[in-house]
Each structure stands twice: as C-alpha cells, then as structure tokens.
Amino acid sequence: MGGGKAFYEYDFGDSWLHRLELLSQRPADESAPPARLIDGDRRGPVEDSGGTPGYEQLMDVLADPEHPDHAECAALVAEITGSDEPFDPAFLDVAAVNRELSELFQDSGLFLPPR
C-alpha cells in the first residue's frame, strides 16, 4: 500500500506548517493505538513563541547565557515545558509523544481497548 504527504497548519497566528508523511500502511492491529509517532526530526517549537522568527530569536537568546533576556526566556521555557533542563530543540522524546497521543485518544473516546 502506498503513502503520501499532508500539510497541517497549527496556530494560525504563528502559522506553523507541519509536513506529515505516511510511509506505509499496515493491517489494523486491534491492540495498537490509533495513532503513534515512529520518528521525527526535532521537537515542536515552544508554544506561543511567535512563529519562525520569534522561535529563532528565542533559540538565539537561550544559546547565549550572556544575553540580557536569557534568564527570563529560560524561566519562560521552563514554565511552558515543565522542565528546568536546558531546552534542546533537536531532542524529540518519541515515547512521551506517544504517551500523550494515547491519552488524547483515550480521553476523546476514539480509542477503544481490545476486547
């Protein structure tokens, strides 16, 4: 079975455009969740970071401990992410994304556990 690409715009104010690519389809496994992440290139941007220009500026500030806004931006990112660890834009926690997807589907009633 084939795949395909889809584009999804998230947050019309910041205009984040995501490319989703279906690489393959497999027969349904009743015990598998309806959606899961296999892999990705990077973590998502920090919420409400101002689109691509704002996110790039935020990353520049976080990368420079001497920047006058570094402490304020680091505290904001820690509050948003729930972690005091330095923000690594390249880190993608696939297991955490899949836990969140599972919770979202369970909460929505779209995921029915196997009988």
N, C-alpha and C positions, 0 to 999 in steps of 0.2 A: 504494500500500500504506500502511497505517496505522502509527501509532506507539503509544506507550504509556509509562507510568511504572512504575518499580520502585523499591523502597526496599531498601537494603542496610545492615545494621548491622555496623560494623567495630569490633573491640576491645570485647568485651562488658564489660570492666572500666571503660573510659572512656565506652562507649556513644555512639560517633559514628554518627549516622544520615545516610546519603547518599541523595539522590534522583537516580536515573538516568532520563533521558528519551530515548526513542527517537523521533527526529523524523521519520525516513523510512527506508525500506528500498530498497536498490538491488540490481540483479542482481550476483551474485558476480563479482569480478574476480580471477582466479587469481594475479595478480601483487601484489594488495593484501594487507596483513596482516589477520589475522582480527579484530583489534580495533584501534581507533585513537581518539584524542581529537580532536574537531573544535574544541571551545571549552569554556570553563568560566568560572566567576565568580571563583574565588580558588584559591590553592594549598592543599594539605592542611595540617592542623594539624601541629605538631611532635609526633613520636612520644612517647608516654607523658607527655603534658602535663597529664593529669588531667581529661579531659573538658572540656566547655564552660566550667565555672567556672575550672578550672586554666589553660586556654588563655587566657581573658580576662585572668586575673591576670598570666600571663607576658607578654602583649602590653602591659599597663599598665606592667610593670617595664621592658621593653625600650624603651618610648616615653619613659621618664624617666631620662636619664643620671645624675640626682642620687639616684635610688633606691638604698638601701643594697645591694640584691641585683642591681643592674644588671650589673655586671661578671661576676658568677658566672653569671647567666642568659644573658648574651650568649656567654660561653665555652661553656656547655652547648649552646646552639642552634648555634653554630659547629661543635661536635664532631658533633652529630647531622646537620646539613645538609652538612657537609664544605666549608663556605664561611665566610670571615671577613667577607664582606659583611654589612651590616646586614640583618636579617630583614625582608622586606616581605610581610606576609600577603596583600596584594592581587595580588602577582605570580604569574602562572601561566606556566610555561615549557612550552608545548604540545609543542614539539619534543623536549624532554627526557623528557616523559611518554611520548611515542610511541616514543622510543628504548628506554625501559625496558620498555614493553609488548612491543615486538618481541623484545627479549632474553628476556623471560619466556616468550613463546610458543615461541621457538626452543629454549630450554633444556628446555621441557616436552615437546617433540616434537609439539605440536599444530599447529605452523606448518610446512607443507611448501612449500618454494620451488617456483615454477613449473618445469615440465619444459621 
